[in-house]
């Protein structure tokens, strides 16, 4: 059995030092939504932290831009 994986968030990219606390849900329409905290300066639990989102329309194989 082959298992495919994709990684929607990678540390050090898209303006964030790290991404933490991910959550993934699938909408009734089949869109996969991946949320997490985008931590700007470091991995620390304090500082400039945003909630970020990426969407996938193909079951998580590819991801749209960071929102």
Buried (B, 14 or more C-beta within 10 A) or exposed (E): EEEEEEEBBEEEEEEBBBBBEEEEEEEEEEBBBBBBBBBEEEEEEEEEBEEBBBBBEEEBEEBEEBE
